[in-house]
Amino acid sequence: MDFIRFKEINDQKLNYGELENPSIISTYKNSGCGDDYKIFLKIDSENKITEASYTTTGCGFSVAALSMTIDLIKNKTIDEAKKFTAKDVDKLFAFPERRKSYPETAISALHKALDEFASGIPA
Protein backbone atom coordinates (compact mmCIF):
# COMPACT_ATOMS: atom_id res chain seq x y z
CA MET A 1 0.00 0.00 0.00
CA ASP A 2 1.19 3.50 -0.83
CA PHE A 3 0.86 5.31 2.52
CA ILE A 4 2.02 8.63 1.06
CA ARG A 5 -0.77 8.48 -1.55
CA PHE A 6 -3.24 7.37 1.15
CA LYS A 7 -2.37 10.40 3.28
CA GLU A 8 -2.51 12.71 0.24
CA ILE A 9 -6.01 11.51 -0.73
CA ASN A 10 -7.27 11.92 2.82
CA ASP A 11 -5.61 15.28 3.40
CA GLN A 12 -6.85 16.73 0.10
CA LYS A 13 -10.29 15.08 0.33
CA LEU A 14 -9.95 14.19 -3.36
CA ASN A 15 -13.38 14.25 -5.08
CA TYR A 16 -15.06 14.92 -1.71
CA GLY A 17 -18.08 17.22 -1.36
CA GLU A 18 -21.60 17.82 -2.54
CA LEU A 19 -22.37 18.86 -6.12
CA GLU A 20 -24.83 21.63 -6.91
CA ASN A 21 -27.81 20.45 -8.94
CA PRO A 22 -26.79 16.80 -9.32
CA SER A 23 -28.74 14.42 -11.51
CA ILE A 24 -28.77 11.91 -8.65
CA ILE A 25 -27.87 11.78 -4.98
CA SER A 26 -27.67 8.24 -3.71
CA THR A 27 -27.15 7.10 -0.14
CA TYR A 28 -25.48 3.84 0.82
CA LYS A 29 -24.76 2.16 4.16
CA ASN A 30 -21.62 0.05 4.44
CA SER A 31 -23.06 -2.83 6.45
CA GLY A 32 -19.59 -4.09 7.35
CA CYS A 33 -18.53 -1.07 9.37
CA GLY A 34 -21.56 1.23 9.46
CA ASP A 35 -20.11 4.01 7.29
CA ASP A 36 -22.61 6.18 5.42
CA TYR A 37 -21.86 7.16 1.82
CA LYS A 38 -23.49 9.67 -0.50
CA ILE A 39 -22.70 9.64 -4.21
CA PHE A 40 -23.44 12.77 -6.27
CA LEU A 41 -23.55 12.47 -10.06
CA LYS A 42 -24.23 14.90 -12.89
CA ILE A 43 -25.21 13.00 -16.00
CA ASP A 44 -25.80 14.67 -19.36
CA SER A 45 -28.38 13.85 -22.04
CA GLU A 46 -25.98 11.34 -23.62
CA ASN A 47 -25.67 9.43 -20.32
CA LYS A 48 -22.13 10.69 -19.71
CA ILE A 49 -21.06 11.36 -16.12
CA THR A 50 -19.83 14.93 -16.37
CA GLU A 51 -19.23 15.50 -12.66
CA ALA A 52 -19.08 13.20 -9.66
CA SER A 53 -18.31 13.43 -5.96
CA TYR A 54 -19.04 11.78 -2.65
CA THR A 55 -19.34 12.34 1.08
CA THR A 56 -18.84 9.77 3.83
CA THR A 57 -18.86 9.41 7.58
CA GLY A 58 -16.24 6.73 7.11
CA CYS A 59 -12.58 6.24 7.81
CA GLY A 60 -9.61 6.92 5.57
CA PHE A 61 -10.10 3.64 3.71
CA SER A 62 -13.64 4.67 2.76
CA VAL A 63 -12.31 8.04 1.59
CA ALA A 64 -9.60 6.38 -0.52
CA ALA A 65 -11.96 3.82 -2.07
CA LEU A 66 -14.63 6.39 -2.90
CA SER A 67 -12.06 8.86 -4.25
CA MET A 68 -10.59 6.24 -6.58
CA THR A 69 -14.06 5.09 -7.69
CA ILE A 70 -15.05 8.65 -8.54
CA ASP A 71 -11.79 9.11 -10.47
CA LEU A 72 -12.60 6.04 -12.56
CA ILE A 73 -16.07 7.17 -13.63
CA LYS A 74 -15.53 10.83 -14.46
CA ASN A 75 -16.32 11.51 -18.12
CA LYS A 76 -17.49 7.93 -18.67
CA THR A 77 -20.90 6.85 -19.85
CA ILE A 78 -23.22 5.03 -17.48
CA ASP A 79 -22.57 1.78 -19.35
CA GLU A 80 -18.80 2.25 -19.05
CA ALA A 81 -19.09 3.10 -15.34
CA LYS A 82 -21.17 -0.01 -14.64
CA LYS A 83 -18.32 -2.19 -15.91
CA PHE A 84 -15.86 -1.10 -13.23
CA THR A 85 -15.20 -3.54 -10.42
CA ALA A 86 -13.53 -3.49 -7.04
CA LYS A 87 -10.40 -4.86 -8.73
CA ASP A 88 -10.25 -1.73 -10.90
CA VAL A 89 -10.33 0.45 -7.78
CA ASP A 90 -7.76 -1.72 -6.02
CA LYS A 91 -5.38 -1.44 -9.00
CA LEU A 92 -5.28 2.33 -8.46
CA PHE A 93 -4.38 2.09 -4.81
CA ALA A 94 -3.46 -1.47 -3.70
CA PHE A 95 -5.53 -1.75 -0.54
CA PRO A 96 -4.14 -3.99 2.22
CA GLU A 97 -5.64 -7.49 2.21
CA ARG A 98 -7.81 -6.89 5.28
CA ARG A 99 -9.18 -3.68 3.72
CA LYS A 100 -10.20 -5.15 0.34
CA SER A 101 -13.87 -4.76 1.30
CA TYR A 102 -13.67 -0.96 0.91
CA PRO A 103 -13.33 -0.97 -2.90
CA GLU A 104 -16.18 -3.50 -3.02
CA THR A 105 -18.51 -1.25 -1.01
CA ALA A 106 -17.52 1.84 -3.00
CA ILE A 107 -18.39 0.03 -6.26
CA SER A 108 -21.65 -1.22 -4.72
CA ALA A 109 -22.54 2.35 -3.76
CA LEU A 110 -21.75 3.52 -7.30
CA HIS A 111 -23.89 0.80 -8.87
CA LYS A 112 -26.76 1.69 -6.55
CA ALA A 113 -26.52 5.35 -7.66
CA LEU A 114 -26.45 4.38 -11.34
CA ASP A 115 -29.43 2.03 -10.89
CA GLU A 116 -31.37 4.76 -9.08
CA PHE A 117 -30.65 7.21 -11.90
CA ALA A 118 -31.81 4.66 -14.49
CA SER A 119 -34.99 4.10 -12.46
CA GLY A 120 -35.78 7.81 -12.54
CA ILE A 121 -35.37 8.42 -8.80
CA PRO A 122 -35.04 12.20 -8.45
CA ALA A 123 -32.01 13.83 -6.84
Helices and strands as residue ranges (DSSP letters): H 3-12, E 24-29, E 36-43, E 49-56, H 60-73, H 78-82, H 86-93, G 97-99, H 101-118
